[in-house]
Amino acid sequence: MSIVTCDLTVSLDGYAAGPNPTRERPFGDVVGTGEVLHSWMFDHAANHEDEIAGILDADAYVMGRGMFSPDTGPWDPAWRGWWGEEPPYRAPVFVLTHHAREPLEMGETTFTFVTDGLVEAMTRARLAAGERPVSVAGGTDLVNQCLRAGIVDELRIHVVPVVLAVPGGTRLFDGVGRLDLDPAGARWTPEVTHLTYRRRAD
Amino acid sequence: MSIVTCDLTVSLDGYAAGPNPTRERPFGDVVGTGEVLHSWMFDHAANHEDEIAGILDADAYVMGRGMFSPDTGPWDPAWRGWWGEEPPYRAPVFVLTHHAREPLEMGETTFTFVTDGLVEAMTRARLAAGERPVSVAGGTDLVNQCLRAGIVDELRIHVVPVVLAVPGGTRLFDGVGRLDLDPAGARWTPEVTHLTYRRRAD
Protein backbone atom coordinates (compact mmCIF):
# COMPACT_ATOMS: atom_id res chain seq x y z
CA MET A 1 0.00 0.00 0.00
CA SER A 2 1.10 3.57 -0.54
CA ILE A 3 2.60 5.60 2.28
CA VAL A 4 1.24 8.86 3.63
CA THR A 5 3.81 11.65 3.73
CA CYS A 6 3.64 15.16 5.06
CA ASP A 7 5.97 18.10 4.57
CA LEU A 8 5.77 21.22 6.69
CA THR A 9 8.08 24.21 6.97
CA VAL A 10 8.22 25.65 10.47
CA SER A 11 10.21 28.13 12.50
CA LEU A 12 12.40 27.13 15.44
CA ASP A 13 9.44 27.85 17.70
CA GLY A 14 7.20 25.61 15.62
CA TYR A 15 5.12 28.13 13.70
CA ALA A 16 4.00 27.28 10.18
CA ALA A 17 2.05 30.52 9.80
CA GLY A 18 1.12 33.64 11.70
CA PRO A 19 -2.39 34.64 12.75
CA ASN A 20 -5.20 35.94 10.54
CA PRO A 21 -4.45 34.63 7.05
CA THR A 22 -6.14 36.45 4.20
CA ARG A 23 -6.24 36.11 0.43
CA GLU A 24 -3.46 38.66 0.18
CA ARG A 25 -1.41 37.24 3.07
CA PRO A 26 -1.83 33.44 3.20
CA PHE A 27 0.72 33.18 6.03
CA GLY A 28 -0.98 35.74 8.22
CA ASP A 29 -0.79 39.40 9.02
CA VAL A 30 2.72 39.49 10.44
CA VAL A 31 4.48 40.89 7.40
CA GLY A 32 7.20 38.66 5.98
CA THR A 33 6.20 35.41 7.70
CA GLY A 34 5.60 33.50 4.48
CA GLU A 35 8.74 34.86 2.88
CA VAL A 36 10.94 33.98 5.87
CA LEU A 37 9.54 30.46 6.04
CA HIS A 38 9.74 29.66 2.35
CA SER A 39 12.82 31.49 1.12
CA TRP A 40 14.69 28.17 1.24
CA MET A 41 12.58 26.68 -1.54
CA PHE A 42 12.17 29.77 -3.67
CA ASP A 43 15.52 31.57 -3.34
CA HIS A 44 17.77 28.56 -2.69
CA ALA A 45 16.06 25.79 -4.64
CA ALA A 46 19.33 24.37 -5.97
CA ASN A 47 20.46 23.52 -2.41
CA HIS A 48 17.27 21.60 -1.70
CA GLU A 49 16.41 19.74 -4.89
CA ASP A 50 15.73 16.41 -3.18
CA GLU A 51 13.50 17.90 -0.49
CA ILE A 52 11.51 19.98 -2.96
CA ALA A 53 11.10 16.97 -5.23
CA GLY A 54 9.92 14.99 -2.20
CA ILE A 55 7.16 17.48 -1.47
CA LEU A 56 5.76 17.02 -4.97
CA ASP A 57 6.41 13.29 -5.23
CA ALA A 58 2.90 12.22 -4.24
CA ASP A 59 0.27 10.98 -6.69
CA ALA A 60 -2.59 12.39 -4.61
CA TYR A 61 -2.95 15.05 -1.91
CA VAL A 62 -5.30 15.72 0.97
CA MET A 63 -5.68 19.40 1.83
CA GLY A 64 -7.51 21.35 4.53
CA ARG A 65 -10.03 24.01 3.58
CA GLY A 66 -7.78 26.70 5.10
CA MET A 67 -4.91 25.72 2.83
CA PHE A 68 -7.09 26.25 -0.23
CA SER A 69 -8.83 29.39 0.96
CA PRO A 70 -8.73 31.73 3.97
CA ASP A 71 -12.48 32.33 3.65
CA THR A 72 -15.11 30.59 5.75
CA GLY A 73 -18.66 29.69 4.83
CA PRO A 74 -19.93 28.84 1.35
CA TRP A 75 -17.48 29.01 -1.54
CA ASP A 76 -16.83 32.08 -3.62
CA PRO A 77 -16.50 30.39 -7.03
CA ALA A 78 -14.16 33.16 -8.13
CA TRP A 79 -11.55 31.93 -5.64
CA ARG A 80 -9.33 29.33 -7.29
CA GLY A 81 -6.52 29.01 -4.76
CA TRP A 82 -3.17 30.73 -4.41
CA TRP A 83 -1.27 28.87 -7.08
CA GLY A 84 -2.30 30.48 -10.37
CA GLU A 85 -3.69 28.46 -13.25
CA GLU A 86 -0.97 25.78 -13.06
CA PRO A 87 -0.85 24.57 -9.44
CA PRO A 88 2.32 22.58 -8.69
CA TYR A 89 0.56 19.44 -7.45
CA ARG A 90 -0.17 17.96 -10.90
CA ALA A 91 -2.29 15.26 -9.28
CA PRO A 92 -5.70 14.87 -7.64
CA VAL A 93 -6.07 17.06 -4.56
CA PHE A 94 -8.90 16.26 -2.12
CA VAL A 95 -9.92 19.37 -0.18
CA LEU A 96 -11.72 18.79 3.12
CA THR A 97 -14.63 21.19 3.54
CA HIS A 98 -18.09 21.53 5.02
CA HIS A 99 -19.34 23.15 1.80
CA ALA A 100 -19.89 21.24 -1.42
CA ARG A 101 -18.30 22.53 -4.62
CA GLU A 102 -17.86 21.14 -8.10
CA PRO A 103 -14.39 19.78 -8.89
CA LEU A 104 -11.95 22.35 -10.20
CA GLU A 105 -9.58 21.33 -12.97
CA MET A 106 -6.53 23.57 -13.23
CA GLY A 107 -3.74 22.47 -15.52
CA GLU A 108 -2.73 18.95 -14.44
CA THR A 109 -4.22 19.43 -10.96
CA THR A 110 -7.83 18.60 -10.08
CA PHE A 111 -9.21 19.88 -6.79
CA THR A 112 -12.07 17.71 -5.52
CA PHE A 113 -14.05 19.03 -2.56
CA VAL A 114 -14.90 16.37 0.00
CA THR A 115 -17.61 16.97 2.58
CA ASP A 116 -17.61 13.52 4.21
CA GLY A 117 -14.62 13.98 6.49
CA LEU A 118 -10.97 13.03 6.73
CA VAL A 119 -11.34 9.28 6.35
CA GLU A 120 -13.32 9.67 3.12
CA ALA A 121 -10.80 12.19 1.74
CA MET A 122 -7.88 9.95 2.67
CA THR A 123 -9.57 6.90 1.16
CA ARG A 124 -10.20 8.68 -2.12
CA ALA A 125 -6.61 9.92 -2.19
CA ARG A 126 -5.28 6.42 -1.56
CA LEU A 127 -7.42 5.01 -4.35
CA ALA A 128 -6.19 7.73 -6.69
CA ALA A 129 -2.53 7.19 -5.76
CA GLY A 130 -2.48 3.40 -5.98
CA GLU A 131 0.99 2.25 -4.86
CA ARG A 132 2.39 5.79 -4.95
CA PRO A 133 2.56 8.19 -1.96
CA VAL A 134 -0.33 10.25 -0.69
CA SER A 135 0.70 13.60 0.82
CA VAL A 136 -1.00 15.67 3.49
CA ALA A 137 -0.57 19.07 1.87
CA GLY A 138 -1.57 21.20 4.89
CA GLY A 139 -2.54 23.48 6.45
CA THR A 140 -1.17 22.92 9.88
CA ASP A 141 -4.55 22.12 11.43
CA LEU A 142 -4.99 19.21 9.04
CA VAL A 143 -1.41 18.07 9.60
CA ASN A 144 -2.00 18.03 13.36
CA GLN A 145 -5.31 16.21 12.89
CA CYS A 146 -3.59 13.54 10.76
CA LEU A 147 -0.73 13.18 13.26
CA ARG A 148 -3.25 12.76 16.06
CA ALA A 149 -5.06 10.11 14.01
CA GLY A 150 -1.77 8.28 13.45
CA ILE A 151 -2.04 8.21 9.67
CA VAL A 152 1.18 10.00 8.72
CA ASP A 153 3.88 7.47 7.85
CA GLU A 154 6.63 9.98 7.13
CA LEU A 155 6.75 13.51 8.51
CA ARG A 156 9.34 15.80 6.94
CA ILE A 157 9.88 18.97 8.92
CA HIS A 158 11.83 21.80 7.35
CA VAL A 159 13.07 23.97 10.22
CA VAL A 160 13.96 27.54 9.30
CA PRO A 161 16.57 28.97 11.72
CA VAL A 162 14.42 31.76 13.03
CA VAL A 163 12.34 32.23 16.15
CA LEU A 164 9.20 33.80 14.67
CA ALA A 165 7.29 34.59 17.88
CA VAL A 166 3.90 35.08 16.20
CA PRO A 167 1.38 34.35 18.97
CA GLY A 168 -1.95 33.20 17.58
CA GLY A 169 -0.23 31.61 14.62
CA THR A 170 -0.55 27.94 13.79
CA ARG A 171 1.97 25.60 15.32
CA LEU A 172 3.02 22.11 14.34
CA PHE A 173 2.04 19.54 17.02
CA ASP A 174 -0.55 21.79 18.71
CA GLY A 175 -3.37 19.61 19.99
CA VAL A 176 -1.72 16.39 18.80
CA GLY A 177 -1.27 15.03 22.30
CA ARG A 178 1.41 12.60 23.35
CA LEU A 179 3.04 11.04 20.29
CA ASP A 180 6.24 9.05 19.83
CA LEU A 181 7.98 9.15 16.46
CA ASP A 182 11.09 7.51 15.00
CA PRO A 183 13.84 9.80 13.70
CA ALA A 184 14.94 8.87 10.20
CA GLY A 185 17.08 11.72 8.95
CA ALA A 186 18.58 15.15 9.53
CA ARG A 187 20.38 17.44 7.11
CA TRP A 188 21.34 21.00 7.90
CA THR A 189 22.04 23.79 5.44
CA PRO A 190 22.51 27.52 6.01
CA GLU A 191 18.87 28.13 5.03
CA VAL A 192 16.98 25.30 6.69
CA THR A 193 17.41 22.02 8.55
CA HIS A 194 15.55 19.06 7.10
CA LEU A 195 14.31 16.52 9.64
CA THR A 196 12.56 13.26 8.79
CA TYR A 197 10.45 11.27 11.22
CA ARG A 198 8.55 8.03 10.72
CA ARG A 199 5.48 6.73 12.42
CA ARG A 200 6.54 4.44 15.23
CA ALA A 201 5.80 0.83 14.45
CA ASP A 202 3.10 -0.57 16.73
CA MET B 1 37.40 35.64 24.56
CA SER B 2 35.59 32.52 25.59
CA ILE B 3 32.34 31.51 23.93
CA VAL B 4 29.00 31.07 25.65
CA THR B 5 27.37 27.73 24.96
CA CYS B 6 24.01 26.34 25.92
CA ASP B 7 22.65 22.79 25.78
CA LEU B 8 18.99 22.01 26.19
CA THR B 9 17.03 18.81 25.69
CA VAL B 10 13.53 19.39 24.38
CA SER B 11 10.61 17.47 22.96
CA LEU B 12 9.39 17.89 19.37
CA ASP B 13 6.92 20.44 20.68
CA GLY B 14 9.68 22.37 22.41
CA TYR B 15 9.14 21.43 26.03
CA ALA B 16 12.15 21.14 28.33
CA ALA B 17 10.01 20.37 31.37
CA GLY B 18 6.42 19.97 32.42
CA PRO B 19 4.57 22.21 34.86
CA ASN B 20 4.96 22.36 38.66
CA PRO B 21 8.49 21.09 39.35
CA THR B 22 9.13 19.91 42.88
CA ARG B 23 12.10 18.51 44.78
CA GLU B 24 10.86 15.01 44.02
CA ARG B 25 9.98 15.75 40.38
CA PRO B 26 12.39 18.34 38.94
CA PHE B 27 10.81 18.03 35.49
CA GLY B 28 7.27 18.64 36.70
CA ASP B 29 4.25 16.68 37.75
CA VAL B 30 3.58 14.87 34.48
CA VAL B 31 5.07 11.51 35.41
CA GLY B 32 7.92 10.38 33.20
CA THR B 33 8.74 13.74 31.59
CA GLY B 34 12.31 13.87 32.88
CA GLU B 35 12.91 10.24 32.03
CA VAL B 36 11.60 10.59 28.46
CA LEU B 37 13.68 13.71 27.86
CA HIS B 38 16.95 12.42 29.29
CA SER B 39 16.97 8.73 28.49
CA TRP B 40 19.32 9.49 25.59
CA MET B 41 22.11 10.56 27.93
CA PHE B 42 21.55 8.06 30.70
CA ASP B 43 20.48 4.90 28.87
CA HIS B 44 22.30 5.43 25.56
CA ALA B 45 25.39 7.38 26.62
CA ALA B 46 27.70 5.44 24.30
CA ASN B 47 25.82 6.74 21.25
CA HIS B 48 26.22 10.35 22.36
CA GLU B 49 29.69 10.64 23.84
CA ASP B 50 30.61 13.81 21.98
CA GLU B 51 27.40 15.62 22.85
CA ILE B 52 27.55 14.64 26.52
CA ALA B 53 31.19 15.71 26.68
CA GLY B 54 30.17 19.00 25.09
CA ILE B 55 27.63 19.71 27.81
CA LEU B 56 30.34 19.40 30.44
CA ASP B 57 33.11 21.08 28.47
CA ALA B 58 32.70 24.50 30.05
CA ASP B 59 35.00 25.94 32.69
CA ALA B 60 32.19 27.93 34.31
CA TYR B 61 28.40 27.78 34.35
CA VAL B 62 25.56 30.22 34.83
CA MET B 63 22.42 28.69 36.28
CA GLY B 64 18.91 29.92 37.05
CA ARG B 65 17.51 29.63 40.54
CA GLY B 66 14.87 27.21 39.29
CA MET B 67 17.52 24.84 37.97
CA PHE B 68 19.13 24.66 41.40
CA SER B 69 15.94 24.48 43.43
CA PRO B 70 12.18 24.35 42.79
CA ASP B 71 11.57 26.38 45.96
CA THR B 72 10.89 30.10 46.00
CA GLY B 73 11.76 32.64 48.66
CA PRO B 74 14.71 32.47 51.06
CA TRP B 75 16.99 29.45 50.86
CA ASP B 76 16.51 26.29 52.83
CA PRO B 77 20.18 25.56 53.65
CA ALA B 78 19.40 21.86 53.71
CA TRP B 79 18.73 21.91 49.97
CA ARG B 80 21.94 21.24 48.09
CA GLY B 81 20.64 20.63 44.57
CA TRP B 82 19.61 17.51 42.70
CA TRP B 83 23.05 16.15 41.87
CA GLY B 84 24.22 14.45 45.06
CA GLU B 85 27.53 15.30 46.72
CA GLU B 86 29.53 15.17 43.46
CA PRO B 87 27.72 17.39 40.93
CA PRO B 88 28.88 16.77 37.36
CA TYR B 89 29.89 20.38 36.62
CA ARG B 90 33.33 20.22 38.30
CA ALA B 91 33.72 23.97 37.81
CA PRO B 92 32.37 27.23 39.27
CA VAL B 93 28.59 27.52 38.90
CA PHE B 94 27.03 30.96 39.32
CA VAL B 95 23.39 30.67 40.41
CA LEU B 96 21.17 33.68 39.75
CA THR B 97 18.90 34.40 42.68
CA HIS B 98 17.18 37.18 44.59
CA HIS B 99 18.28 35.65 47.90
CA ALA B 100 21.85 35.73 49.17
CA ARG B 101 23.50 32.49 50.25
CA GLU B 102 27.04 31.48 51.16
CA PRO B 103 28.94 29.61 48.42
CA LEU B 104 28.47 25.86 48.46
CA GLU B 105 31.43 23.65 47.72
CA MET B 106 30.48 20.16 46.64
CA GLY B 107 33.23 17.92 45.31
CA GLU B 108 34.93 19.81 42.47
CA THR B 109 31.89 22.06 41.95
CA THR B 110 31.36 25.37 43.75
CA PHE B 111 27.93 26.99 43.58
CA THR B 112 28.14 30.76 44.06
CA PHE B 113 24.85 32.61 44.53
CA VAL B 114 24.70 35.89 42.64
CA THR B 115 22.06 38.50 43.53
CA ASP B 116 23.23 41.27 41.17
CA GLY B 117 21.61 39.98 37.97
CA LEU B 118 22.54 38.22 34.76
CA VAL B 119 25.32 40.53 33.61
CA GLU B 120 27.13 40.17 36.94
CA ALA B 121 26.74 36.38 36.91
CA MET B 122 27.94 36.17 33.31
CA THR B 123 30.92 38.43 34.01
CA ARG B 124 31.99 36.33 36.97
CA ALA B 125 31.62 33.17 34.91
CA ARG B 126 33.68 34.64 32.07
CA LEU B 127 36.42 35.68 34.49
CA ALA B 128 36.43 32.19 35.99
CA ALA B 129 36.54 30.48 32.59
CA GLY B 130 39.24 32.62 30.98
CA GLU B 131 39.60 31.47 27.37
CA ARG B 132 37.46 28.40 27.97
CA PRO B 133 33.68 28.13 27.33
CA VAL B 134 31.03 29.41 29.68
CA SER B 135 27.81 27.38 29.61
CA VAL B 136 24.27 28.47 30.36
CA ALA B 137 23.21 25.45 32.40
CA GLY B 138 19.45 26.17 32.48
CA GLY B 139 16.64 26.17 33.38
CA THR B 140 14.70 27.09 30.33
CA ASP B 141 13.71 30.52 31.64
CA LEU B 142 17.36 31.50 31.94
CA VAL B 143 18.14 30.01 28.52
CA ASN B 144 15.36 32.08 26.97
CA GLN B 145 16.54 35.18 28.83
CA CYS B 146 20.08 34.67 27.51
CA LEU B 147 18.85 34.07 23.96
CA ARG B 148 16.78 37.24 24.13
CA ALA B 149 19.85 39.13 25.37
CA GLY B 150 21.87 37.77 22.45
CA ILE B 151 24.64 36.32 24.62
CA VAL B 152 24.51 32.67 23.54
CA ASP B 153 27.17 31.98 20.91
CA GLU B 154 26.33 28.32 20.40
CA LEU B 155 22.96 26.73 21.14
CA ARG B 156 22.87 22.95 21.09
CA ILE B 157 19.36 21.56 21.03
CA HIS B 158 18.82 17.88 21.69
CA VAL B 159 15.41 17.02 20.25
CA VAL B 160 13.78 13.89 21.64
CA PRO B 161 11.37 12.34 19.10
CA VAL B 162 8.27 12.71 21.20
CA VAL B 163 5.44 15.21 21.30
CA LEU B 164 5.09 15.74 25.06
CA ALA B 165 2.00 17.97 25.11
CA VAL B 166 2.50 19.23 28.67
CA PRO B 167 0.65 22.58 28.74
CA GLY B 168 2.06 24.89 31.38
CA GLY B 169 5.50 23.37 31.01
CA THR B 170 8.55 25.41 30.05
CA ARG B 171 9.30 25.77 26.38
CA LEU B 172 12.48 26.72 24.59
CA PHE B 173 12.14 30.07 22.77
CA ASP B 174 9.09 31.22 24.76
CA GLY B 175 9.29 34.98 25.19
CA VAL B 176 12.52 35.26 23.20
CA GLY B 177 10.92 37.32 20.43
CA ARG B 178 12.13 37.41 16.86
CA LEU B 179 15.61 35.89 16.59
CA ASP B 180 17.64 34.71 13.61
CA LEU B 181 20.25 31.99 14.15
CA ASP B 182 22.77 30.23 11.92
CA PRO B 183 22.49 26.45 11.61
CA ALA B 184 25.82 24.72 12.23
CA GLY B 185 25.06 21.03 12.57
CA ALA B 186 22.50 18.24 12.69
CA ARG B 187 22.94 14.61 13.67
CA TRP B 188 20.09 12.17 14.12
CA THR B 189 20.08 8.98 16.12
CA PRO B 190 17.22 6.69 17.12
CA GLU B 191 17.08 8.36 20.55
CA VAL B 192 17.56 12.04 19.82
CA THR B 193 18.46 14.51 17.08
CA HIS B 194 21.30 16.89 17.90
CA LEU B 195 21.00 20.36 16.35
CA THR B 196 23.62 23.09 16.63
CA TYR B 197 22.93 26.77 16.03
CA ARG B 198 25.24 29.76 16.26
CA ARG B 199 24.53 33.35 17.03
CA ARG B 200 24.15 35.21 13.77
CA ALA B 201 27.07 37.52 13.12
CA ASP B 202 26.03 41.16 13.29
Contacts between the chains, C-beta under 8 A, distances in Angstrom:
chain1	res1	chain2	res2	distance
A	12	B	173	5.9
A	12	B	179	7.9
A	12	B	181	7.0
A	12	B	197	7.9
A	13	B	14	6.7
A	13	B	172	7.9
A	13	B	173	4.2
A	13	B	174	7.8
A	13	B	176	7.7
A	14	B	13	6.7
A	14	B	14	5.9
A	147	B	163	7.7
A	159	B	195	7.9
A	161	B	180	6.7
A	161	B	181	4.6
A	161	B	182	6.4
A	161	B	183	5.0
A	161	B	197	6.1
A	162	B	178	7.3
A	162	B	179	6.9
A	162	B	180	5.1
A	162	B	181	7.1
A	163	B	147	7.7
A	163	B	173	4.9
A	163	B	176	5.2
A	163	B	177	7.1
A	163	B	178	6.3
A	163	B	179	4.1
A	163	B	180	7.9
A	163	B	181	7.7
A	164	B	178	6.8
A	165	B	173	7.6
A	165	B	176	6.6
A	165	B	177	5.0
A	165	B	178	5.4
A	165	B	179	7.8
A	172	B	13	7.9
A	173	B	12	5.9
A	173	B	13	4.2
A	173	B	163	4.9
A	173	B	165	7.6
A	174	B	13	7.8
A	176	B	13	7.7
A	176	B	163	5.2
A	176	B	165	6.6
A	177	B	163	7.1
A	177	B	165	5.0
A	178	B	162	7.3
A	178	B	163	6.3
A	178	B	164	6.8
A	178	B	165	5.3
A	179	B	12	7.9
A	179	B	162	6.9
A	179	B	163	4.1
A	179	B	165	7.8
A	180	B	161	6.7
A	180	B	162	5.1
A	180	B	163	7.9
A	181	B	12	7.0
A	181	B	161	4.6
A	181	B	162	7.1
A	181	B	163	7.7
A	182	B	161	6.4
A	182	B	190	7.0
A	183	B	161	5.0
A	183	B	188	4.5
A	183	B	189	6.9
A	183	B	190	6.4
A	183	B	192	7.7
A	183	B	193	5.3
A	184	B	188	7.3
A	185	B	188	6.0
A	186	B	186	4.0
A	186	B	187	6.4
A	186	B	188	3.9
A	186	B	193	5.2
A	186	B	195	7.5
A	187	B	186	6.3
A	188	B	183	4.5
A	188	B	184	7.3
A	188	B	185	6.0
A	188	B	186	3.8
A	188	B	195	7.3
A	188	B	196	8.0
A	189	B	183	6.8
A	190	B	182	6.9
A	190	B	183	6.3
A	192	B	183	7.7
A	193	B	183	5.3
A	193	B	186	5.2
A	193	B	195	6.3
A	195	B	159	7.9
A	195	B	186	7.5
A	195	B	188	7.3
A	195	B	193	6.3
A	197	B	12	7.9
A	197	B	161	6.2
